[in-house]
Amino acid sequence: MPDNYFVRYLPLLIHFLLAAALAGAVVTLSWVIGYRRPTRAKVSPYECGITPVGDARGRFSVKFYLVAMLFILFDVEAVFLYPWAVILRQLKMYGFWEMLVYIGIVLVGFFYIWKEGVLDWGQPSARRGEV
């Protein structure tokens, strides 16, 4: 066994260097021998076959981001149901009641965002402080 501690990591270092060299070689070869003939259609931005309108840096409604974040939040919360269902028999009634409390808290949050109108994509309604 070598006395130097870092000699043990030499195969890992060689692996990383070979992976980086291979990736660099593939990108370089693609750039060098690649077939390029840009046309107006190839360089135009693709928007589902529709001619682009406006600036690419246009603003999105905040509701879009809110719905996206809420989807991720409730999706992650739903992921907790699977492991619970797998070990439900081991947890007996205690696990059942604990999951009811958990689902109750999730539903309270869901009804709150529903009441606030976050999920309503219709016409904006007047809220507190707005005329």
FIMARVEX-402203 format. One record per atom (N, C-alpha, C): x, y, z. Coordinates in Angstrom, 1 decimal. Example, Ala and Ser with C-alpha at 12.3 -4.5 7.8 and 13.67 -1.06 7.14 Angstrom:
<drenros>
<drenro <13.2, -5.7, 7.8>>
<drenro <12.3, -4.5, 7.8>>
<drenro <13.2, -3.3, 7.8>>
<drenro <12.8, -2.2, 7.1>>
<drenro <13.7, -1.1, 7.1>>
<drenro <12.9, 0.0, 7.9>>
</drenros>
This chain:
<drenros>
<drenro <0.9, -1.2, 0.0>>
<drenro <0.0, 0.0, 0.0>>
<drenro <0.9, 1.2, 0.0>>
<drenro <0.7, 2.2, -0.9>>
<drenro <1.5, 3.4, -0.9>>
<drenro <1.3, 4.2, 0.3>>
<drenro <2.4, 4.9, 0.6>>
<drenro <2.3, 5.8, 1.8>>
<drenro <1.5, 7.1, 1.6>>
<drenro <1.5, 7.5, 0.3>>
<drenro <0.8, 8.8, 0.0>>
<drenro <-0.7, 8.5, -0.1>>
<drenro <-1.5, 9.2, 0.7>>
<drenro <-3.0, 9.0, 0.7>>
<drenro <-3.6, 9.4, -0.6>>
<drenro <-3.1, 10.4, -1.3>>
<drenro <-3.8, 10.8, -2.5>>
<drenro <-3.5, 9.9, -3.7>>
<drenro <-2.6, 9.0, -3.6>>
<drenro <-2.4, 8.0, -4.7>>
<drenro <-3.6, 7.1, -4.9>>
<drenro <-4.4, 6.9, -3.9>>
<drenro <-5.6, 6.1, -4.0>>
<drenro <-6.6, 6.7, -4.9>>
<drenro <-6.6, 8.0, -5.0>>
<drenro <-7.5, 8.7, -5.9>>
<drenro <-7.0, 8.9, -7.3>>
<drenro <-5.9, 8.4, -7.6>>
<drenro <-5.3, 8.5, -9.0>>
<drenro <-6.2, 7.9, -10.1>>
<drenro <-6.8, 6.7, -9.9>>
<drenro <-7.7, 6.2, -10.9>>
<drenro <-8.9, 7.1, -11.1>>
<drenro <-9.4, 7.7, -10.1>>
<drenro <-10.6, 8.6, -10.2>>
<drenro <-10.2, 9.9, -11.0>>
<drenro <-9.0, 10.4, -10.7>>
<drenro <-8.5, 11.6, -11.4>>
<drenro <-8.3, 11.2, -12.9>>
<drenro <-7.7, 10.1, -13.2>>
<drenro <-7.5, 9.6, -14.6>>
<drenro <-8.9, 9.5, -15.3>>
<drenro <-9.9, 9.0, -14.6>>
<drenro <-11.2, 8.8, -15.2>>
<drenro <-11.8, 10.2, -15.5>>
<drenro <-11.7, 11.1, -14.6>>
<drenro <-12.3, 12.5, -14.9>>
<drenro <-11.5, 13.1, -16.1>>
<drenro <-10.2, 13.0, -16.1>>
<drenro <-9.4, 13.6, -17.2>>
<drenro <-9.8, 13.0, -18.5>>
<drenro <-10.0, 11.6, -18.6>>
<drenro <-10.4, 11.0, -19.8>>
<drenro <-11.8, 11.4, -20.3>>
<drenro <-12.7, 11.5, -19.3>>
<drenro <-14.0, 11.9, -19.6>>
<drenro <-14.0, 13.4, -20.2>>
<drenro <-13.3, 14.3, -19.6>>
<drenro <-13.2, 15.6, -20.1>>
<drenro <-12.5, 15.7, -21.4>>
<drenro <-11.5, 14.9, -21.6>>
<drenro <-10.8, 14.9, -22.9>>
<drenro <-11.8, 14.4, -24.0>>
<drenro <-12.5, 13.3, -23.7>>
<drenro <-13.4, 12.7, -24.7>>
<drenro <-14.5, 13.7, -25.0>>
<drenro <-15.1, 14.4, -24.0>>
<drenro <-16.2, 15.4, -24.3>>
<drenro <-15.6, 16.5, -25.1>>
<drenro <-14.4, 17.0, -24.8>>
<drenro <-13.8, 18.1, -25.6>>
<drenro <-13.5, 17.7, -27.0>>
<drenro <-13.1, 16.4, -27.2>>
<drenro <-12.8, 16.0, -28.5>>
<drenro <-14.1, 15.9, -29.4>>
<drenro <-15.1, 15.4, -28.8>>
<drenro <-16.4, 15.3, -29.5>>
<drenro <-16.9, 16.7, -29.9>>
<drenro <-16.9, 17.6, -29.0>>
<drenro <-17.4, 19.0, -29.3>>
<drenro <-16.5, 19.6, -30.4>>
<drenro <-15.2, 19.5, -30.3>>
<drenro <-14.2, 20.1, -31.2>>
<drenro <-14.4, 19.4, -32.6>>
<drenro <-14.5, 18.1, -32.7>>
<drenro <-14.7, 17.4, -34.0>>
<drenro <-16.0, 17.8, -34.6>>
<drenro <-17.0, 18.0, -33.8>>
<drenro <-18.3, 18.4, -34.3>>
<drenro <-18.2, 19.8, -34.9>>
<drenro <-17.5, 20.7, -34.3>>
<drenro <-17.3, 22.1, -34.7>>
<drenro <-16.4, 22.1, -36.0>>
<drenro <-15.4, 21.3, -36.0>>
<drenro <-14.5, 21.3, -37.2>>
<drenro <-15.1, 20.7, -38.4>>
<drenro <-15.6, 19.5, -38.3>>
<drenro <-16.1, 18.8, -39.5>>
<drenro <-17.6, 18.9, -39.7>>
<drenro <-18.3, 19.7, -38.9>>
<drenro <-19.7, 19.8, -39.0>>
<drenro <-20.2, 20.5, -40.3>>
<drenro <-21.3, 20.1, -40.8>>
<drenro <-21.9, 20.7, -42.0>>
<drenro <-22.8, 21.9, -41.6>>
<drenro <-22.4, 23.1, -42.0>>
<drenro <-23.2, 24.3, -41.7>>
<drenro <-23.6, 25.0, -42.9>>
<drenro <-24.8, 25.2, -43.1>>
<drenro <-25.3, 26.1, -44.1>>
<drenro <-26.6, 26.8, -43.6>>
<drenro <-26.3, 27.9, -42.9>>
<drenro <-27.4, 28.6, -42.3>>
<drenro <-28.4, 29.3, -43.3>>
<drenro <-29.6, 29.1, -43.1>>
<drenro <-30.7, 29.7, -43.9>>
<drenro <-31.5, 30.6, -43.0>>
<drenro <-32.4, 31.4, -43.7>>
<drenro <-33.2, 32.3, -42.9>>
<drenro <-34.1, 31.5, -42.0>>
<drenro <-34.6, 30.3, -42.4>>
<drenro <-35.5, 29.5, -41.6>>
<drenro <-34.8, 28.8, -40.5>>
<drenro <-33.5, 28.5, -40.7>>
<drenro <-32.7, 27.8, -39.6>>
<drenro <-32.4, 28.7, -38.5>>
<drenro <-32.1, 30.0, -38.8>>
<drenro <-31.6, 30.9, -37.8>>
<drenro <-32.8, 31.7, -37.1>>
<drenro <-34.0, 31.5, -37.6>>
<drenro <-35.2, 32.2, -37.0>>
<drenro <-35.6, 31.4, -35.7>>
<drenro <-36.1, 32.1, -34.7>>
<drenro <-36.5, 31.4, -33.5>>
<drenro <-37.7, 30.5, -33.8>>
<drenro <-37.8, 29.4, -33.2>>
<drenro <-38.9, 28.4, -33.4>>
<drenro <-40.0, 28.7, -32.3>>
<drenro <-41.1, 28.9, -32.8>>
<drenro <-42.3, 29.2, -31.9>>
<drenro <-43.5, 28.3, -32.3>>
<drenro <-43.3, 27.0, -32.4>>
<drenro <-44.4, 26.1, -32.7>>
<drenro <-44.9, 26.4, -34.1>>
<drenro <-44.1, 26.8, -35.0>>
<drenro <-44.5, 27.0, -36.4>>
<drenro <-45.1, 28.3, -36.6>>
<drenro <-45.2, 29.1, -35.6>>
<drenro <-45.9, 30.4, -35.8>>
<drenro <-44.8, 31.5, -35.9>>
<drenro <-45.0, 32.5, -36.7>>
<drenro <-44.0, 33.5, -36.9>>
<drenro <-43.9, 34.3, -35.6>>
<drenro <-42.7, 34.5, -35.1>>
<drenro <-42.5, 35.1, -33.8>>
<drenro <-43.0, 36.6, -33.8>>
<drenro <-43.6, 36.9, -32.7>>
<drenro <-44.2, 38.3, -32.6>>
<drenro <-43.6, 38.9, -31.3>>
<drenro <-43.1, 40.1, -31.4>>
<drenro <-42.7, 40.8, -30.2>>
<drenro <-41.3, 40.4, -29.8>>
<drenro <-40.9, 40.9, -28.6>>
<drenro <-39.5, 40.7, -28.1>>
<drenro <-39.4, 39.3, -27.4>>
<drenro <-38.3, 38.7, -27.5>>
<drenro <-38.1, 37.4, -26.8>>
<drenro <-38.0, 37.5, -25.3>>
<drenro <-37.8, 38.7, -24.8>>
<drenro <-37.7, 39.0, -23.4>>
<drenro <-39.0, 39.5, -22.8>>
<drenro <-40.1, 39.2, -23.4>>
<drenro <-41.4, 39.6, -22.9>>
<drenro <-41.7, 39.1, -21.5>>
<drenro <-42.5, 39.8, -20.8>>
<drenro <-42.8, 39.5, -19.4>>
<drenro <-43.9, 38.5, -19.4>>
<drenro <-43.9, 37.6, -18.4>>
<drenro <-45.0, 36.7, -18.2>>
<drenro <-45.7, 37.2, -17.0>>
<drenro <-47.0, 36.8, -16.9>>
<drenro <-47.8, 37.1, -15.8>>
<drenro <-47.2, 36.4, -14.5>>
<drenro <-47.4, 37.1, -13.4>>
<drenro <-46.9, 36.5, -12.1>>
<drenro <-47.7, 35.2, -11.9>>
<drenro <-49.0, 35.2, -12.3>>
<drenro <-49.8, 34.0, -12.1>>
<drenro <-49.2, 32.7, -12.7>>
<drenro <-48.5, 32.9, -13.8>>
<drenro <-47.8, 31.7, -14.4>>
<drenro <-46.8, 31.1, -13.4>>
<drenro <-46.0, 32.0, -12.8>>
<drenro <-45.0, 31.5, -11.9>>
<drenro <-45.6, 31.0, -10.6>>
<drenro <-46.7, 31.6, -10.2>>
<drenro <-47.3, 31.1, -9.0>>
<drenro <-47.9, 29.7, -9.2>>
<drenro <-48.6, 29.5, -10.3>>
<drenro <-49.2, 28.2, -10.6>>
<drenro <-48.0, 27.2, -10.7>>
<drenro <-46.9, 27.5, -11.4>>
<drenro <-45.8, 26.6, -11.5>>
<drenro <-45.2, 26.2, -10.1>>
<drenro <-45.1, 27.2, -9.3>>
<drenro <-44.5, 26.9, -7.9>>
<drenro <-45.5, 26.1, -7.1>>
<drenro <-46.8, 26.4, -7.2>>
<drenro <-47.8, 25.6, -6.5>>
<drenro <-47.9, 24.2, -7.0>>
<drenro <-47.7, 24.0, -8.3>>
<drenro <-47.7, 22.7, -8.8>>
<drenro <-46.6, 21.8, -8.3>>
<drenro <-45.4, 22.4, -8.2>>
<drenro <-44.3, 21.7, -7.7>>
<drenro <-44.5, 21.4, -6.2>>
<drenro <-45.0, 22.4, -5.5>>
<drenro <-45.3, 22.2, -4.0>>
<drenro <-46.2, 21.1, -3.8>>
<drenro <-47.4, 21.1, -4.5>>
<drenro <-48.4, 20.0, -4.2>>
<drenro <-47.9, 18.7, -4.8>>
<drenro <-47.1, 18.7, -5.8>>
<drenro <-46.6, 17.5, -6.4>>
<drenro <-45.6, 16.8, -5.4>>
<drenro <-44.8, 17.6, -4.8>>
<drenro <-43.8, 17.0, -3.8>>
<drenro <-44.6, 16.5, -2.6>>
<drenro <-45.7, 17.2, -2.2>>
<drenro <-46.4, 16.7, -1.1>>
<drenro <-47.1, 15.4, -1.4>>
<drenro <-47.5, 15.3, -2.7>>
<drenro <-48.2, 14.0, -3.1>>
<drenro <-47.2, 12.8, -3.1>>
<drenro <-45.9, 13.1, -3.3>>
<drenro <-44.9, 12.1, -3.3>>
<drenro <-44.8, 11.4, -1.9>>
<drenro <-45.1, 12.1, -0.9>>
<drenro <-45.1, 11.6, 0.5>>
<drenro <-46.1, 10.5, 0.7>>
<drenro <-47.2, 10.5, -0.1>>
<drenro <-48.2, 9.5, 0.0>>
<drenro <-47.8, 8.1, -0.4>>
<drenro <-46.8, 8.0, -1.3>>
<drenro <-46.4, 6.6, -1.7>>
<drenro <-45.7, 5.8, -0.6>>
<drenro <-44.7, 6.4, 0.0>>
<drenro <-44.0, 5.6, 1.1>>
<drenro <-45.0, 5.3, 2.2>>
<drenro <-45.9, 6.2, 2.5>>
<drenro <-46.8, 6.0, 3.5>>
<drenro <-47.7, 4.8, 3.2>>
<drenro <-48.2, 4.7, 1.9>>
<drenro <-49.0, 3.6, 1.5>>
<drenro <-48.3, 2.3, 1.5>>
<drenro <-47.0, 2.3, 1.3>>
<drenro <-46.2, 1.1, 1.3>>
<drenro <-46.1, 0.5, 2.7>>
<drenro <-46.0, 1.3, 3.7>>
<drenro <-45.8, 0.8, 5.1>>
<drenro <-47.0, 1.0, 6.0>>
<drenro <-48.2, 1.2, 5.4>>
<drenro <-49.4, 1.5, 6.1>>
<drenro <-49.7, 0.4, 7.1>>
<drenro <-49.5, -0.8, 6.7>>
<drenro <-49.9, -2.0, 7.6>>
<drenro <-49.0, -2.0, 8.9>>
<drenro <-47.7, -1.6, 8.7>>
<drenro <-46.8, -1.5, 9.9>>
<drenro <-47.2, -0.4, 10.8>>
<drenro <-47.7, 0.7, 10.3>>
<drenro <-48.0, 1.9, 11.1>>
<drenro <-49.3, 1.8, 11.8>>
<drenro <-50.2, 0.9, 11.3>>
<drenro <-51.5, 0.7, 11.9>>
<drenro <-52.3, 2.0, 12.0>>
<drenro <-53.2, 2.1, 12.9>>
<drenro <-54.1, 3.3, 13.0>>
<drenro <-53.3, 4.6, 13.3>>
<drenro <-52.2, 4.5, 14.0>>
<drenro <-51.4, 5.8, 14.2>>
<drenro <-51.0, 6.4, 12.9>>
<drenro <-50.5, 5.6, 12.0>>
<drenro <-50.1, 6.1, 10.7>>
<drenro <-51.2, 6.7, 9.9>>
<drenro <-52.4, 6.0, 10.0>>
<drenro <-53.6, 6.5, 9.3>>
<drenro <-54.0, 7.9, 9.8>>
<drenro <-54.0, 8.1, 11.1>>
<drenro <-54.5, 9.4, 11.7>>
<drenro <-53.4, 10.4, 11.4>>
<drenro <-52.1, 10.1, 11.4>>
<drenro <-51.1, 11.0, 11.1>>
<drenro <-51.2, 11.5, 9.6>>
<drenro <-51.5, 10.6, 8.7>>
<drenro <-51.7, 11.0, 7.3>>
<drenro <-52.9, 11.8, 7.1>>
<drenro <-54.0, 11.5, 7.9>>
<drenro <-55.2, 12.4, 7.8>>
<drenro <-54.8, 13.8, 8.2>>
<drenro <-54.0, 14.0, 9.3>>
<drenro <-53.6, 15.3, 9.7>>
<drenro <-52.8, 16.0, 8.6>>
<drenro <-51.9, 15.2, 8.0>>
<drenro <-51.0, 15.8, 6.9>>
<drenro <-51.9, 16.2, 5.7>>
<drenro <-52.8, 15.3, 5.3>>
<drenro <-53.7, 15.7, 4.2>>
<drenro <-54.6, 16.9, 4.5>>
<drenro <-55.0, 16.9, 5.8>>
<drenro <-55.8, 18.1, 6.2>>
<drenro <-55.0, 19.4, 6.1>>
<drenro <-53.8, 19.4, 6.5>>
<drenro <-52.9, 20.6, 6.4>>
<drenro <-52.7, 21.0, 4.9>>
<drenro <-52.5, 20.0, 4.0>>
<drenro <-52.4, 20.2, 2.6>>
<drenro <-53.7, 20.8, 2.0>>
<drenro <-54.8, 20.3, 2.4>>
<drenro <-56.1, 20.8, 2.0>>
<drenro <-56.4, 22.2, 2.5>>
<drenro <-56.0, 22.5, 3.7>>
<drenro <-56.1, 23.9, 4.2>>
<drenro <-55.3, 24.8, 3.3>>
<drenro <-54.1, 24.5, 2.9>>
<drenro <-53.3, 25.3, 2.0>>
<drenro <-53.9, 25.4, 0.7>>
<drenro <-54.5, 24.3, 0.1>>
<drenro <-55.1, 24.3, -1.2>>
<drenro <-56.3, 25.2, -1.2>>
<drenro <-57.2, 25.1, -0.1>>
<drenro <-58.4, 26.0, -0.1>>
<drenro <-58.0, 27.4, 0.1>>
<drenro <-56.9, 27.7, 0.8>>
<drenro <-56.5, 29.1, 1.0>>
<drenro <-56.1, 29.7, -0.4>>
<drenro <-55.3, 29.0, -1.2>>
<drenro <-54.9, 29.5, -2.5>>
<drenro <-56.0, 29.6, -3.4>>
<drenro <-57.0, 28.7, -3.3>>
<drenro <-58.2, 28.8, -4.1>>
<drenro <-59.0, 30.0, -3.7>>
<drenro <-59.2, 30.3, -2.4>>
<drenro <-59.9, 31.4, -2.0>>
<drenro <-59.3, 32.7, -2.4>>
<drenro <-58.0, 32.8, -2.4>>
<drenro <-57.2, 34.0, -2.7>>
<drenro <-57.3, 34.2, -4.3>>
<drenro <-57.7, 33.3, -5.0>>
<drenro <-57.8, 33.4, -6.5>>
<drenro <-56.6, 33.2, -7.3>>
<drenro <-55.6, 32.5, -6.7>>
<drenro <-54.4, 32.2, -7.4>>
<drenro <-54.6, 31.3, -8.6>>
<drenro <-55.6, 30.4, -8.4>>
<drenro <-55.8, 29.4, -9.5>>
<drenro <-56.9, 30.0, -10.5>>
<drenro <-57.4, 31.2, -10.3>>
<drenro <-58.4, 31.7, -11.2>>
<drenro <-57.7, 32.5, -12.3>>
<drenro <-57.9, 32.0, -13.5>>
<drenro <-57.2, 32.7, -14.7>>
<drenro <-58.2, 33.5, -15.4>>
<drenro <-59.4, 33.8, -14.9>>
<drenro <-60.4, 34.6, -15.5>>
<drenro <-60.0, 36.1, -15.4>>
<drenro <-61.0, 37.0, -15.6>>
<drenro <-60.8, 38.4, -15.4>>
<drenro <-60.4, 38.7, -14.0>>
<drenro <-59.4, 39.6, -13.8>>
<drenro <-59.0, 40.0, -12.5>>
<drenro <-60.1, 40.7, -11.7>>
<drenro <-60.3, 40.3, -10.5>>
<drenro <-61.4, 40.9, -9.7>>
<drenro <-60.7, 41.9, -8.7>>
<drenro <-61.6, 42.8, -8.3>>
<drenro <-61.1, 43.8, -7.3>>
<drenro <-60.8, 43.2, -6.0>>
<drenro <-59.6, 43.5, -5.4>>
<drenro <-59.3, 42.9, -4.1>>
<drenro <-59.1, 44.0, -3.1>>
<drenro <-58.7, 43.7, -1.9>>
<drenro <-58.6, 44.7, -0.9>>
<drenro <-57.5, 45.7, -1.3>>
<drenro <-57.8, 47.0, -1.2>>
<drenro <-56.9, 48.0, -1.5>>
<drenro <-56.9, 48.4, -2.9>>
<drenro <-57.7, 47.7, -3.8>>
<drenro <-57.7, 48.1, -5.2>>
<drenro <-59.1, 48.7, -5.5>>
<drenro <-59.1, 49.6, -6.5>>
<drenro <-60.4, 50.2, -6.8>>
<drenro <-60.8, 49.7, -8.2>>
</drenros>
